[in-house]
Every structure is written in structure tokens, then in C-alpha cells.
Amino acid sequence: MALDPTDWGGRPEERELITRLHQTKEGVPKNGMIIDAAAPIDHVVDEIIRQTEKNHESY
């Protein structure tokens, strides 16, 4: 939850929106990559590279 109620996500309707977007994946481009950015940075970078190379091979 936001520490300052004027920060985005501080209002209940903003939290409800982000919860819905996470659950439905609404707004995620069809060719977008879903990557766990909470992982250590080296894992995030490796996953971006892995997925990019995988997508490049399919062209």
C-alpha cells in the first residue's frame, strides 16, 4: 500500500484496478514478455536475453 495517500495506488479504486490488471493480464501486449522483476537482477537480465534470443530464432 502507498505510504502517502496521494501516491498512485493509495486509493482503493486504484488498488482494485491494478489487482484486476494483474489477474487478467489485460493490457499486456500479445507479443510482450512476462518476467519476474522481483528476482535478482542477474536472473532478470538473463531471462530477458533468453526470451529475446528465443523470439529472434522464430523469425
Backbone as CSV, one residue per row, in Angstrom:
resi,resn,N_x,N_y,N_z,CA_x,CA_y,CA_z,C_x,C_y,C_z
1,MET,0.846,-1.176,0.000,0.000,0.000,0.000,0.893,1.242,0.000
2,ALA,0.432,2.261,-0.662,1.189,3.509,-0.736,1.299,4.139,0.650
3,LEU,2.455,4.714,0.942,2.646,5.389,2.214,1.921,6.724,2.242
4,ASP,1.913,7.401,1.136,1.252,8.695,1.011,-0.041,8.474,0.226
5,PRO,-1.195,8.810,0.796,-2.462,8.538,0.101,-2.596,9.275,-1.231
6,THR,-1.741,10.261,-1.502,-1.786,10.930,-2.799,-0.926,10.214,-3.831
7,ASP,-0.104,9.240,-3.408,0.661,8.417,-4.347,-0.304,7.523,-5.115
8,TRP,0.069,7.193,-6.372,-0.780,6.287,-7.133,-0.822,4.956,-6.412
9,GLY,-2.020,4.415,-6.262,-2.213,3.165,-5.540,-2.672,3.414,-4.124
10,GLY,-2.762,4.654,-3.732,-3.194,4.999,-2.386,-4.706,4.965,-2.202
11,ARG,-5.440,4.969,-3.316,-6.898,4.951,-3.239,-7.401,3.553,-3.553
12,PRO,-8.487,3.126,-2.911,-8.999,1.756,-3.124,-9.276,1.440,-4.589
13,GLU,-9.832,2.389,-5.347,-10.140,2.092,-6.752,-8.874,1.882,-7.581
14,GLU,-7.778,2.522,-7.205,-6.510,2.305,-7.903,-5.962,0.921,-7.582
15,ARG,-6.082,0.498,-6.340,-5.628,-0.849,-5.954,-6.478,-1.908,-6.639
16,GLU,-7.787,-1.667,-6.740,-8.673,-2.614,-7.417,-8.297,-2.736,-8.895
17,LEU,-7.977,-1.613,-9.529,-7.584,-1.632,-10.941,-6.324,-2.464,-11.145
18,ILE,-5.308,-2.215,-10.355,-4.050,-2.937,-10.547,-4.213,-4.426,-10.234
19,THR,-5.058,-4.754,-9.257,-5.333,-6.159,-8.952,-5.985,-6.835,-10.149
20,ARG,-6.970,-6.172,-10.759,-7.653,-6.730,-11.933,-6.687,-6.891,-13.092
21,LEU,-5.855,-5.888,-13.328,-4.907,-5.967,-14.445,-3.925,-7.113,-14.264
22,HIS,-3.471,-7.327,-13.031,-2.550,-8.444,-12.773,-3.242,-9.782,-12.980
23,GLN,-4.496,-9.882,-12.545,-5.216,-11.151,-12.658,-5.574,-11.491,-14.093
24,THR,-5.994,-10.496,-14.858,-6.485,-10.748,-16.212,-5.411,-10.623,-17.285
25,LYS,-4.269,-10.019,-16.943,-3.187,-9.730,-17.901,-3.668,-8.737,-18.965
26,GLU,-4.789,-8.069,-18.697,-5.320,-7.048,-19.594,-4.264,-5.958,-19.782
27,GLY,-4.069,-5.566,-20.999,-3.107,-4.517,-21.285,-1.707,-5.027,-21.586
28,VAL,-1.473,-6.325,-21.402,-0.165,-6.892,-21.734,-0.172,-7.178,-23.236
29,PRO,0.764,-6.621,-23.977,0.793,-6.871,-25.422,0.893,-8.368,-25.715
30,LYS,0.269,-8.784,-26.810,0.273,-10.210,-27.182,1.697,-10.725,-27.374
31,ASN,2.598,-9.865,-27.815,3.987,-10.302,-28.008,4.882,-9.817,-26.869
32,GLY,4.285,-9.414,-25.755,5.061,-8.936,-24.609,5.668,-10.078,-23.823
33,MET,6.704,-9.776,-23.077,7.367,-10.761,-22.229,6.925,-10.553,-20.789
34,ILE,6.590,-11.630,-20.108,6.293,-11.559,-18.691,7.514,-12.088,-17.963
35,ILE,8.118,-11.216,-17.165,9.350,-11.560,-16.462,9.198,-11.168,-15.002
36,ASP,9.613,-12.037,-14.115,9.560,-11.762,-12.680,10.665,-10.776,-12.328
37,ALA,10.308,-9.512,-12.246,11.299,-8.472,-11.963,11.659,-8.410,-10.486
38,ALA,11.037,-9.262,-9.665,11.381,-9.304,-8.249,12.575,-10.228,-8.000
39,ALA,12.963,-10.963,-9.026,14.117,-11.855,-8.918,15.393,-11.016,-8.892
40,PRO,16.509,-11.612,-8.471,17.787,-10.880,-8.503,18.070,-10.371,-9.910
41,ILE,18.684,-9.225,-10.018,18.874,-8.534,-11.300,19.571,-9.399,-12.340
42,ASP,20.548,-10.200,-11.944,21.234,-11.034,-12.933,20.281,-12.070,-13.525
43,HIS,19.327,-12.553,-12.738,18.334,-13.504,-13.250,17.362,-12.787,-14.197
44,VAL,16.985,-11.568,-13.850,16.089,-10.791,-14.704,16.743,-10.543,-16.061
45,VAL,17.988,-10.100,-16.046,18.707,-9.829,-17.293,18.863,-11.113,-18.111
46,ASP,19.248,-12.205,-17.460,19.399,-13.477,-18.171,18.079,-13.910,-18.808
47,GLU,16.965,-13.721,-18.114,15.662,-14.114,-18.651,15.276,-13.234,-19.838
48,ILE,15.552,-11.953,-19.767,15.274,-11.063,-20.902,16.086,-11.505,-22.116
49,ILE,17.356,-11.783,-21.913,18.216,-12.226,-23.019,17.730,-13.558,-23.572
50,ARG,17.397,-14.497,-22.695,16.936,-15.813,-23.127,15.673,-15.690,-23.972
51,GLN,14.704,-14.914,-23.487,13.456,-14.780,-24.233,13.658,-14.019,-25.541
52,THR,14.524,-13.032,-25.532,14.800,-12.270,-26.748,15.437,-13.168,-27.798
53,GLU,16.413,-13.971,-27.397,17.060,-14.887,-28.338,16.074,-15.920,-28.856
54,LYS,15.222,-16.417,-27.978,14.204,-17.405,-28.366,13.258,-16.800,-29.391
55,ASN,12.812,-15.578,-29.161,11.895,-14.913,-30.087,12.587,-14.599,-31.409
56,HIS,13.866,-14.239,-31.348,14.612,-13.918,-32.559,14.779,-15.151,-33.459
57,GLU,14.966,-16.314,-32.847,15.143,-17.556,-33.614,13.877,-17.931,-34.375
58,SER,12.721,-17.484,-33.894,11.468,-17.889,-34.544,11.145,-17.026,-35.761
59,TYR,11.971,-16.022,-36.082,11.707,-15.182,-37.261,12.201,-15.848,-38.506
